Amino acid sequence: MIELEGVPELIDPVMVAAFEGWNDAGDAASAAVAHLDREWKGEVFAALDAEDYYDFQVNRPTVWLDGGVRKITWPTTRLSVVRIGGEKPRDLVLVRGIEPSMRWRSFCNELLGFAHELGVEMVVILGALLGDTPHTRPVPVSGVTSDPDLARTMDLEETRYEGPTGIVGILQEACTHAGVPAVSLWAAVPHYVSQPPNPKATLALLNRLEDLIGLHIPLGELPEDARAWQLGVDQLAAEDSEVAEYVQTLEEARDTAELPEASGEAIAREFERYLRRRDPGQGPGPGVATEGGETSYLRDGPGERTRPPKPQQPGPEAVPGADPDPQGSSDADRGEEPDGDDAEE
């Protein structure tokens, strides 16, 4: 039994989770949860025992100085709670961590134990994967679920994916078996510019989350960060004729595929978001931060960029245009070894 002390009774709580690693191309998903935690000043109330779930040779602890005293930060998963004010207050339980190295079933059961104790009504898991999509177009975000009824009532896709999966897929299935409504939102990150951060993909995930749960999310400086990111990638692509030609090919394919969809539903959804943002009654409550932090960008130099190979399909959760390896080279850059086989331990 999980006993929670110091956590008030929550109002219509929704759990929003993201995990660094295999399911987090460009760090887009974990950055989205970090944004929610920062903007709404989340208070951490629990952390999972790192010894139970992490291989410290894969995810190493860090040492730092606090007033001359050496301290250690262990890789783990933390839970925080935020309250959204306004006419209809609501609480979010934010789960942010690193994809565990082992004992995935126990990991999911522990998170579901918290969800049960807190009265969570729905779990939304954010993910990002490498996709065959141009950076110049809106980021595709797909909402998938294993629950046919939920797919029908919330206009989501019922997942048909078969193949290797990460902790996002395992947690969603654990929620389904436990009778907890669960949705996964997947953003497709351009595979030729996969290094983090990717504020444009983070912004797309937050917009989709806003539509899903009907809340106004303060975006702070994220829209400006997204514009700066796209401008920077535009400049890098312009310096390499092969990359520029490849991007143009992706643009033509994307525009052709989406031509029948340039209609009512997408326009109506964008208009509803606009109305929600201009309605002062839907804004955050007193004391909620509205300014985002500065974001730095890490990109390859022009001489390091080559024409990328076209990724195979389908992606990890049947997202159109997705790479089977949603993290690609970024796992190697961080020294991580994505391996879904741990789910069978």
SEVEX-173346 format. One record per residue (C-alpha): residue number from 1; residue in one letter; x, y, z. Coordinates in pm, 1 decimal. Layout:
N
<atom num="NUM" residu="A" xx="X" yy="Y" zz="Z"/>
...
END
This chain:
345
<atom num="1" residu="M" xx="0.0" yy="0.0" zz="0.0"/>
<atom num="2" residu="I" xx="131.2" yy="343.4" zz="-99.8"/>
<atom num="3" residu="E" xx="71.7" yy="608.2" zz="164.6"/>
<atom num="4" residu="L" xx="85.3" yy="968.6" zz="49.8"/>
<atom num="5" residu="E" xx="140.6" yy="1232.9" zz="312.8"/>
<atom num="6" residu="G" xx="113.9" yy="1603.7" zz="248.8"/>
<atom num="7" residu="V" xx="-72.4" yy="1564.5" zz="-81.3"/>
<atom num="8" residu="P" xx="-414.8" yy="1733.2" zz="-72.9"/>
<atom num="9" residu="E" xx="-724.7" yy="1573.7" zz="-220.2"/>
<atom num="10" residu="L" xx="-697.9" yy="1627.5" zz="-594.6"/>
<atom num="11" residu="I" xx="-961.6" yy="1764.6" zz="-828.8"/>
<atom num="12" residu="D" xx="-1033.8" yy="1553.5" zz="-1141.5"/>
<atom num="13" residu="P" xx="-665.1" yy="1456.3" zz="-1165.9"/>
<atom num="14" residu="V" xx="-498.8" yy="1349.3" zz="-1490.1"/>
<atom num="15" residu="M" xx="-155.8" yy="1186.4" zz="-1484.4"/>
<atom num="16" residu="V" xx="82.3" yy="1311.0" zz="-1756.3"/>
<atom num="17" residu="A" xx="402.7" yy="1110.3" zz="-1800.4"/>
<atom num="18" residu="A" xx="716.2" yy="1122.3" zz="-2016.6"/>
<atom num="19" residu="F" xx="1043.1" yy="931.2" zz="-2005.2"/>
<atom num="20" residu="E" xx="1383.3" yy="1019.6" zz="-2141.9"/>
<atom num="21" residu="G" xx="1549.0" yy="766.5" zz="-2369.1"/>
<atom num="22" residu="W" xx="1417.7" yy="539.1" zz="-2640.7"/>
<atom num="23" residu="N" xx="1071.6" yy="699.4" zz="-2657.5"/>
<atom num="24" residu="D" xx="1189.5" yy="1060.7" zz="-2647.7"/>
<atom num="25" residu="A" xx="1342.4" yy="1173.3" zz="-2977.4"/>
<atom num="26" residu="G" xx="1482.0" yy="1523.8" zz="-2947.7"/>
<atom num="27" residu="D" xx="1386.8" yy="1520.6" zz="-2577.6"/>
<atom num="28" residu="A" xx="1052.7" yy="1659.2" zz="-2696.6"/>
<atom num="29" residu="A" xx="828.5" yy="1459.9" zz="-2460.4"/>
<atom num="30" residu="S" xx="1031.8" yy="1502.4" zz="-2141.5"/>
<atom num="31" residu="A" xx="1069.6" yy="1873.1" zz="-2221.8"/>
<atom num="32" residu="A" xx="690.3" yy="1902.9" zz="-2245.1"/>
<atom num="33" residu="V" xx="638.9" yy="1762.1" zz="-1893.8"/>
<atom num="34" residu="A" xx="925.8" yy="1976.6" zz="-1765.6"/>
<atom num="35" residu="H" xx="750.0" yy="2281.0" zz="-1915.0"/>
<atom num="36" residu="L" xx="426.1" yy="2195.8" zz="-1734.3"/>
<atom num="37" residu="D" xx="615.2" yy="2148.1" zz="-1409.0"/>
<atom num="38" residu="R" xx="796.8" yy="2478.6" zz="-1448.8"/>
<atom num="39" residu="E" xx="501.3" yy="2689.6" zz="-1560.9"/>
<atom num="40" residu="W" xx="268.2" yy="2560.9" zz="-1290.3"/>
<atom num="41" residu="K" xx="537.9" yy="2529.3" zz="-1023.2"/>
<atom num="42" residu="G" xx="493.3" yy="2161.0" zz="-950.4"/>
<atom num="43" residu="E" xx="575.6" yy="2021.5" zz="-608.5"/>
<atom num="44" residu="V" xx="753.9" yy="1685.1" zz="-601.2"/>
<atom num="45" residu="F" xx="587.0" yy="1446.0" zz="-359.8"/>
<atom num="46" residu="A" xx="743.7" yy="1111.2" zz="-450.1"/>
<atom num="47" residu="A" xx="1044.8" yy="953.8" zz="-621.9"/>
<atom num="48" residu="L" xx="1089.2" yy="589.1" zz="-714.9"/>
<atom num="49" residu="D" xx="1384.3" yy="402.4" zz="-564.3"/>
<atom num="50" residu="A" xx="1662.3" yy="422.2" zz="-822.4"/>
<atom num="51" residu="E" xx="1816.1" yy="94.1" zz="-700.4"/>
<atom num="52" residu="D" xx="1506.7" yy="-96.3" zz="-814.9"/>
<atom num="53" residu="Y" xx="1492.1" yy="12.0" zz="-1177.1"/>
<atom num="54" residu="Y" xx="1814.9" yy="162.5" zz="-1310.8"/>
<atom num="55" residu="D" xx="2150.5" yy="29.6" zz="-1426.2"/>
<atom num="56" residu="F" xx="2393.1" yy="295.5" zz="-1307.2"/>
<atom num="57" residu="Q" xx="2646.4" yy="201.5" zz="-1573.8"/>
<atom num="58" residu="V" xx="2389.7" yy="299.9" zz="-1836.2"/>
<atom num="59" residu="N" xx="2238.1" yy="599.3" zz="-1652.1"/>
<atom num="60" residu="R" xx="2511.2" yy="725.4" zz="-1425.0"/>
<atom num="61" residu="P" xx="2447.9" yy="936.5" zz="-1113.0"/>
<atom num="62" residu="T" xx="2594.7" yy="1286.9" zz="-1106.5"/>
<atom num="63" residu="V" xx="2798.1" yy="1455.7" zz="-835.2"/>
<atom num="64" residu="W" xx="2755.4" yy="1826.1" zz="-761.5"/>
<atom num="65" residu="L" xx="2849.8" yy="2084.5" zz="-499.7"/>
<atom num="66" residu="D" xx="2595.1" yy="2251.2" zz="-275.1"/>
<atom num="67" residu="G" xx="2765.9" yy="2521.7" zz="-69.9"/>
<atom num="68" residu="G" xx="3089.3" yy="2325.4" zz="-72.9"/>
<atom num="69" residu="V" xx="2915.3" yy="1998.5" zz="20.7"/>
<atom num="70" residu="R" xx="2931.2" yy="1720.8" zz="-236.7"/>
<atom num="71" residu="K" xx="2594.0" yy="1565.4" zz="-320.1"/>
<atom num="72" residu="I" xx="2477.5" yy="1294.1" zz="-556.9"/>
<atom num="73" residu="T" xx="2173.9" yy="1300.5" zz="-783.1"/>
<atom num="74" residu="W" xx="2055.1" yy="952.7" zz="-877.2"/>
<atom num="75" residu="P" xx="1868.6" yy="875.8" zz="-1200.7"/>
<atom num="76" residu="T" xx="1507.7" yy="810.5" zz="-1110.8"/>
<atom num="77" residu="T" xx="1144.5" yy="892.9" zz="-1183.1"/>
<atom num="78" residu="R" xx="975.3" yy="1169.5" zz="-983.2"/>
<atom num="79" residu="L" xx="610.5" yy="1258.8" zz="-936.4"/>
<atom num="80" residu="S" xx="483.4" yy="1610.7" zz="-878.8"/>
<atom num="81" residu="V" xx="140.6" yy="1766.9" zz="-857.9"/>
<atom num="82" residu="V" xx="18.3" yy="2098.5" zz="-1000.2"/>
<atom num="83" residu="R" xx="-315.1" yy="2271.6" zz="-961.6"/>
<atom num="84" residu="I" xx="-460.3" yy="2464.4" zz="-1253.0"/>
<atom num="85" residu="G" xx="-674.0" yy="2753.0" zz="-1136.8"/>
<atom num="86" residu="G" xx="-960.8" yy="2929.8" zz="-1310.3"/>
<atom num="87" residu="E" xx="-1335.7" yy="2879.1" zz="-1309.4"/>
<atom num="88" residu="K" xx="-1293.6" yy="2500.4" zz="-1314.1"/>
<atom num="89" residu="P" xx="-979.8" yy="2406.3" zz="-1118.1"/>
<atom num="90" residu="R" xx="-810.9" yy="2079.1" zz="-1204.8"/>
<atom num="91" residu="D" xx="-500.2" yy="1894.3" zz="-1092.9"/>
<atom num="92" residu="L" xx="-227.6" yy="1725.5" zz="-1293.0"/>
<atom num="93" residu="V" xx="4.1" yy="1455.9" zz="-1161.6"/>
<atom num="94" residu="L" xx="329.3" yy="1489.8" zz="-1355.8"/>
<atom num="95" residu="V" xx="557.5" yy="1188.8" zz="-1397.0"/>
<atom num="96" residu="R" xx="902.3" yy="1261.1" zz="-1533.1"/>
<atom num="97" residu="G" xx="1201.7" yy="1032.1" zz="-1540.7"/>
<atom num="98" residu="I" xx="1428.9" yy="806.6" zz="-1740.8"/>
<atom num="99" residu="E" xx="1314.6" yy="488.8" zz="-1908.9"/>
<atom num="100" residu="P" xx="1399.2" yy="218.2" zz="-1655.0"/>
<atom num="101" residu="S" xx="1669.8" yy="-38.9" zz="-1726.6"/>
<atom num="102" residu="M" xx="1491.2" yy="-332.8" zz="-1564.9"/>
<atom num="103" residu="R" xx="1177.5" yy="-461.5" zz="-1388.2"/>
<atom num="104" residu="W" xx="936.9" yy="-275.8" zz="-1611.1"/>
<atom num="105" residu="R" xx="629.2" yy="-455.4" zz="-1479.5"/>
<atom num="106" residu="S" xx="708.0" yy="-357.4" zz="-1120.0"/>
<atom num="107" residu="F" xx="784.0" yy="-3.2" zz="-1236.7"/>
<atom num="108" residu="C" xx="442.6" yy="29.7" zz="-1402.6"/>
<atom num="109" residu="N" xx="264.9" yy="-129.0" zz="-1106.5"/>
<atom num="110" residu="E" xx="424.1" yy="124.9" zz="-872.5"/>
<atom num="111" residu="L" xx="311.2" yy="415.0" zz="-1090.2"/>
<atom num="112" residu="L" xx="-38.9" yy="267.5" zz="-1110.5"/>
<atom num="113" residu="G" xx="-38.8" yy="239.5" zz="-731.3"/>
<atom num="114" residu="F" xx="13.6" yy="615.6" zz="-708.9"/>
<atom num="115" residu="A" xx="-255.0" yy="672.3" zz="-972.7"/>
<atom num="116" residu="H" xx="-502.5" yy="463.7" zz="-772.0"/>
<atom num="117" residu="E" xx="-427.4" yy="638.0" zz="-442.2"/>
<atom num="118" residu="L" xx="-458.6" yy="981.8" zz="-601.6"/>
<atom num="119" residu="G" xx="-784.1" yy="903.8" zz="-784.4"/>
<atom num="120" residu="V" xx="-636.2" yy="961.9" zz="-1130.6"/>
<atom num="121" residu="E" xx="-909.5" yy="958.3" zz="-1394.7"/>
<atom num="122" residu="M" xx="-687.7" yy="920.3" zz="-1701.9"/>
<atom num="123" residu="V" xx="-320.3" yy="866.6" zz="-1786.1"/>
<atom num="124" residu="V" xx="-165.4" yy="1053.3" zz="-2078.1"/>
<atom num="125" residu="I" xx="181.5" yy="937.7" zz="-2183.0"/>
<atom num="126" residu="L" xx="389.9" yy="1160.2" zz="-2411.3"/>
<atom num="127" residu="G" xx="640.6" yy="1023.4" zz="-2659.4"/>
<atom num="128" residu="A" xx="845.2" yy="1136.8" zz="-2958.3"/>
<atom num="129" residu="L" xx="998.2" yy="938.7" zz="-3240.4"/>
<atom num="130" residu="L" xx="1201.2" yy="996.7" zz="-3552.5"/>
<atom num="131" residu="G" xx="981.0" yy="1040.4" zz="-3855.7"/>
<atom num="132" residu="D" xx="996.2" yy="1097.6" zz="-4229.2"/>
<atom num="133" residu="T" xx="864.1" yy="1450.9" zz="-4190.0"/>
<atom num="134" residu="P" xx="1000.5" yy="1794.3" zz="-4293.3"/>
<atom num="135" residu="H" xx="1090.0" yy="2048.2" zz="-4026.5"/>
<atom num="136" residu="T" xx="911.3" yy="2321.3" zz="-4224.8"/>
<atom num="137" residu="R" xx="565.5" yy="2173.8" zz="-4174.4"/>
<atom num="138" residu="P" xx="352.6" yy="2136.9" zz="-3858.3"/>
<atom num="139" residu="V" xx="473.9" yy="1853.3" zz="-3637.1"/>
<atom num="140" residu="P" xx="247.0" yy="1548.0" zz="-3674.5"/>
<atom num="141" residu="V" xx="108.5" yy="1433.3" zz="-3339.1"/>
<atom num="142" residu="S" xx="-90.3" yy="1111.2" zz="-3318.6"/>
<atom num="143" residu="G" xx="-308.8" yy="1009.2" zz="-3027.6"/>
<atom num="144" residu="V" xx="-335.8" yy="632.9" zz="-2977.2"/>
<atom num="145" residu="T" xx="-504.5" yy="407.7" zz="-2725.0"/>
<atom num="146" residu="S" xx="-565.6" yy="37.5" zz="-2666.9"/>
<atom num="147" residu="D" xx="-923.6" yy="104.6" zz="-2554.5"/>
<atom num="148" residu="P" xx="-1176.0" yy="88.7" zz="-2843.4"/>
<atom num="149" residu="D" xx="-1435.2" yy="289.1" zz="-2649.1"/>
<atom num="150" residu="L" xx="-1182.8" yy="559.7" zz="-2563.5"/>
<atom num="151" residu="A" xx="-1068.0" yy="571.0" zz="-2924.8"/>
<atom num="152" residu="R" xx="-1424.7" yy="629.9" zz="-3038.4"/>
<atom num="153" residu="T" xx="-1526.6" yy="888.3" zz="-2777.1"/>
<atom num="154" residu="M" xx="-1203.9" yy="1092.9" zz="-2789.0"/>
<atom num="155" residu="D" xx="-1134.6" yy="1068.9" zz="-3163.2"/>
<atom num="156" residu="L" xx="-814.2" yy="868.8" zz="-3117.3"/>
<atom num="157" residu="E" xx="-649.7" yy="590.4" zz="-3313.9"/>
<atom num="158" residu="E" xx="-676.2" yy="238.6" zz="-3179.1"/>
<atom num="159" residu="T" xx="-319.3" yy="113.5" zz="-3185.7"/>
<atom num="160" residu="R" xx="-241.6" yy="-177.6" zz="-3418.3"/>
<atom num="161" residu="Y" xx="135.3" yy="-165.2" zz="-3376.5"/>
<atom num="162" residu="E" xx="331.5" yy="-487.8" zz="-3347.1"/>
<atom num="163" residu="G" xx="704.3" yy="-492.7" zz="-3274.2"/>
<atom num="164" residu="P" xx="961.7" yy="-366.0" zz="-3023.2"/>
<atom num="165" residu="T" xx="825.2" yy="-118.3" zz="-2771.7"/>
<atom num="166" residu="G" xx="947.8" yy="103.0" zz="-2491.4"/>
<atom num="167" residu="I" xx="820.2" yy="196.3" zz="-2149.1"/>
<atom num="168" residu="V" xx="549.4" yy="414.4" zz="-2306.8"/>
<atom num="169" residu="G" xx="388.3" yy="113.2" zz="-2472.3"/>
<atom num="170" residu="I" xx="431.1" yy="-103.3" zz="-2162.4"/>
<atom num="171" residu="L" xx="276.4" yy="155.9" zz="-1930.4"/>
<atom num="172" residu="Q" xx="-17.3" yy="210.1" zz="-2164.5"/>
<atom num="173" residu="E" xx="-91.5" yy="-163.5" zz="-2171.7"/>
<atom num="174" residu="A" xx="-54.1" yy="-183.3" zz="-1791.7"/>
<atom num="175" residu="C" xx="-312.7" yy="93.5" zz="-1757.7"/>
<atom num="176" residu="T" xx="-547.8" yy="-87.5" zz="-1995.6"/>
<atom num="177" residu="H" xx="-525.7" yy="-412.1" zz="-1797.6"/>
<atom num="178" residu="A" xx="-579.0" yy="-219.4" zz="-1473.1"/>
<atom num="179" residu="G" xx="-892.1" yy="-51.2" zz="-1610.3"/>
<atom num="180" residu="V" xx="-736.9" yy="297.6" zz="-1615.8"/>
<atom num="181" residu="P" xx="-811.0" yy="500.7" zz="-1932.1"/>
<atom num="182" residu="A" xx="-478.3" yy="569.3" zz="-2104.6"/>
<atom num="183" residu="V" xx="-373.5" yy="765.3" zz="-2412.1"/>
<atom num="184" residu="S" xx="-33.7" yy="803.3" zz="-2576.0"/>
<atom num="185" residu="L" xx="49.4" yy="1118.7" zz="-2773.1"/>
<atom num="186" residu="W" xx="334.8" yy="1077.2" zz="-3022.2"/>
<atom num="187" residu="A" xx="517.7" yy="1362.9" zz="-3195.6"/>
<atom num="188" residu="A" xx="716.2" yy="1284.7" zz="-3511.4"/>
<atom num="189" residu="V" xx="1058.5" yy="1454.0" zz="-3507.9"/>
<atom num="190" residu="P" xx="1246.7" yy="1502.6" zz="-3839.2"/>
<atom num="191" residu="H" xx="1505.9" yy="1225.9" zz="-3846.6"/>
<atom num="192" residu="Y" xx="1764.2" yy="1449.1" zz="-4016.5"/>
<atom num="193" residu="V" xx="1764.0" yy="1695.0" zz="-3724.8"/>
<atom num="194" residu="S" xx="1708.6" yy="1467.5" zz="-3427.1"/>
<atom num="195" residu="Q" xx="1943.6" yy="1619.0" zz="-3171.4"/>
<atom num="196" residu="P" xx="1777.0" yy="1789.4" zz="-2872.2"/>
<atom num="197" residu="P" xx="1619.0" yy="2019.0" zz="-2795.9"/>
<atom num="198" residu="N" xx="1327.9" yy="2035.3" zz="-3036.9"/>
<atom num="199" residu="P" xx="1093.0" yy="2306.8" zz="-2903.4"/>
<atom num="200" residu="K" xx="869.2" yy="2280.5" zz="-3209.9"/>
<atom num="201" residu="A" xx="787.2" yy="1916.3" zz="-3129.8"/>
<atom num="202" residu="T" xx="745.9" yy="2001.9" zz="-2760.8"/>
<atom num="203" residu="L" xx="501.8" yy="2279.3" zz="-2852.9"/>
<atom num="204" residu="A" xx="303.7" yy="2040.9" zz="-3075.8"/>
<atom num="205" residu="L" xx="270.8" yy="1788.1" zz="-2793.8"/>
<atom num="206" residu="L" xx="148.9" yy="2055.2" zz="-2551.8"/>
<atom num="207" residu="N" xx="-107.6" yy="2182.0" zz="-2803.6"/>
<atom num="208" residu="R" xx="-238.9" yy="1829.1" zz="-2854.6"/>
<atom num="209" residu="L" xx="-248.1" yy="1770.1" zz="-2478.4"/>
<atom num="210" residu="E" xx="-439.8" yy="2095.9" zz="-2439.2"/>
<atom num="211" residu="D" xx="-701.0" yy="1975.2" zz="-2687.2"/>
<atom num="212" residu="L" xx="-722.9" yy="1633.8" zz="-2522.1"/>
<atom num="213" residu="I" xx="-783.8" yy="1742.6" zz="-2164.0"/>
<atom num="214" residu="G" xx="-948.0" yy="2078.3" zz="-2233.9"/>
<atom num="215" residu="L" xx="-705.6" yy="2301.4" zz="-2046.1"/>
<atom num="216" residu="H" xx="-530.4" yy="2623.5" zz="-2135.3"/>
<atom num="217" residu="I" xx="-154.9" yy="2563.7" zz="-2103.4"/>
<atom num="218" residu="P" xx="63.0" yy="2874.3" zz="-2065.3"/>
<atom num="219" residu="L" xx="333.6" yy="2844.4" zz="-2329.9"/>
<atom num="220" residu="G" xx="571.7" yy="3116.6" zz="-2213.4"/>
<atom num="221" residu="E" xx="858.1" yy="3159.0" zz="-2459.2"/>
<atom num="222" residu="L" xx="810.5" yy="2819.6" zz="-2622.6"/>
<atom num="223" residu="P" xx="645.9" yy="2951.6" zz="-2945.1"/>
<atom num="224" residu="E" xx="936.0" yy="3192.1" zz="-2994.8"/>
<atom num="225" residu="D" xx="1184.4" yy="2914.0" zz="-2921.9"/>
<atom num="226" residu="A" xx="1010.6" yy="2699.4" zz="-3183.3"/>
<atom num="227" residu="R" xx="1034.8" yy="2974.8" zz="-3444.3"/>
<atom num="228" residu="A" xx="1403.3" yy="3028.0" zz="-3364.7"/>
<atom num="229" residu="W" xx="1465.7" yy="2652.4" zz="-3393.2"/>
<atom num="230" residu="Q" xx="1301.1" yy="2633.8" zz="-3735.2"/>
<atom num="231" residu="L" xx="1493.1" yy="2939.6" zz="-3856.9"/>
<atom num="232" residu="G" xx="1819.3" yy="2781.5" zz="-3743.5"/>
<atom num="233" residu="V" xx="1742.7" yy="2454.2" zz="-3924.3"/>
<atom num="234" residu="D" xx="1639.9" yy="2652.0" zz="-4234.7"/>
<atom num="235" residu="Q" xx="1977.9" yy="2822.3" zz="-4238.2"/>
<atom num="236" residu="L" xx="2166.9" yy="2496.0" zz="-4194.5"/>
<atom num="237" residu="A" xx="1966.1" yy="2326.9" zz="-4469.4"/>
<atom num="238" residu="A" xx="2029.3" yy="2618.6" zz="-4705.3"/>
<atom num="239" residu="E" xx="2403.4" yy="2562.6" zz="-4668.5"/>
<atom num="240" residu="D" xx="2379.4" yy="2203.1" zz="-4792.3"/>
<atom num="241" residu="S" xx="2217.9" yy="2153.6" zz="-5133.3"/>
<atom num="242" residu="E" xx="2156.6" yy="1780.9" zz="-5079.0"/>
<atom num="243" residu="V" xx="1976.3" yy="1839.2" zz="-4749.8"/>
<atom num="244" residu="A" xx="1775.1" yy="2123.9" zz="-4904.1"/>
<atom num="245" residu="E" xx="1671.1" yy="1898.0" zz="-5191.4"/>
<atom num="246" residu="Y" xx="1579.2" yy="1620.2" zz="-4950.7"/>
<atom num="247" residu="V" xx="1366.7" yy="1856.6" zz="-4739.2"/>
<atom num="248" residu="Q" xx="1185.8" yy="1972.9" zz="-5052.7"/>
<atom num="249" residu="T" xx="1107.4" yy="1609.8" zz="-5139.8"/>
<atom num="250" residu="L" xx="962.0" yy="1555.3" zz="-4792.4"/>
<atom num="251" residu="E" xx="757.0" yy="1875.2" zz="-4821.2"/>
<atom num="252" residu="E" xx="604.6" yy="1764.7" zz="-5152.4"/>
<atom num="253" residu="A" xx="519.0" yy="1421.5" zz="-5015.0"/>
<atom num="254" residu="R" xx="368.3" yy="1569.9" zz="-4699.4"/>
<atom num="255" residu="D" xx="162.3" yy="1829.6" zz="-4885.5"/>
<atom num="256" residu="T" xx="27.0" yy="1569.1" zz="-5125.6"/>
<atom num="257" residu="A" xx="-67.1" yy="1331.2" zz="-4844.8"/>
<atom num="258" residu="E" xx="-242.3" yy="1600.3" zz="-4640.6"/>
<atom num="259" residu="L" xx="-429.7" yy="1771.5" zz="-4922.4"/>
<atom num="260" residu="P" xx="-758.6" yy="1587.2" zz="-4852.7"/>
<atom num="261" residu="E" xx="-732.2" yy="1683.7" zz="-4485.4"/>
<atom num="262" residu="A" xx="-710.9" yy="2058.9" zz="-4545.4"/>
<atom num="263" residu="S" xx="-1065.1" yy="2085.9" zz="-4421.2"/>
<atom num="264" residu="G" xx="-1302.3" yy="2139.3" zz="-4143.7"/>
<atom num="265" residu="E" xx="-1172.9" yy="1935.3" zz="-3854.8"/>
<atom num="266" residu="A" xx="-817.4" yy="2075.3" zz="-3839.1"/>
<atom num="267" residu="I" xx="-938.3" yy="2432.6" zz="-3890.7"/>
<atom num="268" residu="A" xx="-1207.8" yy="2396.5" zz="-3623.2"/>
<atom num="269" residu="R" xx="-957.9" yy="2252.7" zz="-3374.6"/>
<atom num="270" residu="E" xx="-719.8" yy="2544.3" zz="-3429.5"/>
<atom num="271" residu="F" xx="-1004.8" yy="2796.1" zz="-3392.3"/>
<atom num="272" residu="E" xx="-1116.4" yy="2635.6" zz="-3065.5"/>
<atom num="273" residu="R" xx="-761.5" yy="2661.9" zz="-2932.4"/>
<atom num="274" residu="Y" xx="-754.1" yy="3029.7" zz="-3031.1"/>
<atom num="275" residu="L" xx="-1079.4" yy="3098.9" zz="-2844.5"/>
<atom num="276" residu="R" xx="-955.9" yy="2912.3" zz="-2538.8"/>
<atom num="277" residu="R" xx="-639.5" yy="3120.5" zz="-2525.5"/>
<atom num="278" residu="R" xx="-820.7" yy="3454.3" zz="-2550.9"/>
<atom num="279" residu="D" xx="-1076.2" yy="3361.7" zz="-2281.2"/>
<atom num="280" residu="P" xx="-943.0" yy="3503.3" zz="-1952.9"/>
<atom num="281" residu="G" xx="-1163.3" yy="3264.0" zz="-1754.3"/>
<atom num="282" residu="Q" xx="-960.6" yy="2969.5" zz="-1879.6"/>
<atom num="283" residu="G" xx="-623.6" yy="3105.0" zz="-1775.8"/>
<atom num="284" residu="P" xx="-402.5" yy="2979.7" zz="-1493.4"/>
<atom num="285" residu="G" xx="-490.3" yy="3066.0" zz="-1137.3"/>
<atom num="286" residu="P" xx="-319.7" yy="3312.9" zz="-904.6"/>
<atom num="287" residu="G" xx="47.1" yy="3263.4" zz="-852.3"/>
<atom num="288" residu="V" xx="97.2" yy="3059.5" zz="-1171.6"/>
<atom num="289" residu="A" xx="411.0" yy="3143.7" zz="-1364.6"/>
<atom num="290" residu="T" xx="363.7" yy="3267.5" zz="-1721.3"/>
<atom num="291" residu="E" xx="722.0" yy="3307.0" zz="-1833.1"/>
<atom num="292" residu="G" xx="928.1" yy="3020.3" zz="-1974.9"/>
<atom num="293" residu="G" xx="1302.0" yy="2975.2" zz="-1940.1"/>
<atom num="294" residu="E" xx="1564.8" yy="3033.5" zz="-2208.6"/>
<atom num="295" residu="T" xx="1650.0" yy="2737.9" zz="-2429.5"/>
<atom num="296" residu="S" xx="1984.3" yy="2673.4" zz="-2592.4"/>
<atom num="297" residu="Y" xx="2021.6" yy="2475.0" zz="-2912.5"/>
<atom num="298" residu="L" xx="2279.7" yy="2215.1" zz="-3007.8"/>
<atom num="299" residu="R" xx="2315.6" yy="2153.9" zz="-3378.7"/>
<atom num="300" residu="D" xx="2568.3" yy="1994.4" zz="-3608.3"/>
<atom num="301" residu="G" xx="2792.3" yy="2224.8" zz="-3805.2"/>
<atom num="302" residu="P" xx="2731.7" yy="2254.0" zz="-4182.3"/>
<atom num="303" residu="G" xx="3033.9" yy="2038.3" zz="-4261.0"/>
<atom num="304" residu="E" xx="2903.5" yy="1755.0" zz="-4047.0"/>
<atom num="305" residu="R" xx="2569.9" yy="1717.1" zz="-4217.9"/>
<atom num="306" residu="T" xx="2514.2" yy="1461.1" zz="-4494.1"/>
<atom num="307" residu="R" xx="2207.2" yy="1351.1" zz="-4679.6"/>
<atom num="308" residu="P" xx="2023.7" yy="1125.8" zz="-4434.5"/>
<atom num="309" residu="P" xx="1879.7" yy="786.7" zz="-4525.5"/>
<atom num="310" residu="K" xx="1504.7" yy="758.2" zz="-4546.2"/>
<atom num="311" residu="P" xx="1376.2" yy="580.6" zz="-4234.4"/>
<atom num="312" residu="Q" xx="1181.1" yy="257.8" zz="-4254.1"/>
<atom num="313" residu="Q" xx="814.9" yy="236.8" zz="-4159.2"/>
<atom num="314" residu="P" xx="606.8" yy="194.4" zz="-3950.2"/>
<atom num="315" residu="G" xx="709.6" yy="363.2" zz="-3626.1"/>
<atom num="316" residu="P" xx="695.6" yy="240.0" zz="-3266.8"/>
<atom num="317" residu="E" xx="326.3" yy="311.4" zz="-3214.2"/>
<atom num="318" residu="A" xx="208.9" yy="301.9" zz="-3575.2"/>
<atom num="319" residu="V" xx="258.9" yy="675.2" zz="-3622.7"/>
<atom num="320" residu="P" xx="266.9" yy="750.4" zz="-3996.7"/>
<atom num="321" residu="G" xx="617.4" yy="812.5" zz="-4125.5"/>
<atom num="322" residu="A" xx="791.8" yy="693.9" zz="-3811.8"/>
<atom num="323" residu="D" xx="1131.0" yy="528.8" zz="-3770.6"/>
<atom num="324" residu="P" xx="1136.3" yy="186.8" zz="-3595.5"/>
<atom num="325" residu="D" xx="1411.8" yy="327.2" zz="-3373.3"/>
<atom num="326" residu="P" xx="1249.1" yy="642.1" zz="-3231.0"/>
<atom num="327" residu="Q" xx="1568.4" yy="769.9" zz="-3075.4"/>
<atom num="328" residu="G" xx="1824.9" yy="686.7" zz="-3340.5"/>
<atom num="329" residu="S" xx="2172.0" yy="821.2" zz="-3288.8"/>
<atom num="330" residu="S" xx="2073.2" yy="1037.8" zz="-2994.5"/>
<atom num="331" residu="D" xx="2081.6" yy="733.0" zz="-2765.4"/>
<atom num="332" residu="A" xx="2443.4" yy="673.6" zz="-2857.3"/>
<atom num="333" residu="D" xx="2521.7" yy="1038.2" zz="-2803.3"/>
<atom num="334" residu="R" xx="2396.6" yy="1008.4" zz="-2443.5"/>
<atom num="335" residu="G" xx="2552.6" yy="669.8" zz="-2388.8"/>
<atom num="336" residu="E" xx="2215.7" yy="499.2" zz="-2345.9"/>
<atom num="337" residu="E" xx="2127.2" yy="151.4" zz="-2470.7"/>
<atom num="338" residu="P" xx="1755.9" yy="136.8" zz="-2552.5"/>
<atom num="339" residu="D" xx="1633.4" yy="-215.3" zz="-2492.1"/>
<atom num="340" residu="G" xx="1269.2" yy="-309.5" zz="-2460.8"/>
<atom num="341" residu="D" xx="1362.0" yy="-668.5" zz="-2363.7"/>
<atom num="342" residu="D" xx="1373.1" yy="-561.5" zz="-1998.7"/>
<atom num="343" residu="A" xx="994.6" yy="-565.2" zz="-2007.8"/>
<atom num="344" residu="E" xx="1007.7" yy="-942.5" zz="-1992.3"/>
<atom num="345" residu="E" xx="1209.5" yy="-952.0" zz="-1670.5"/>
END
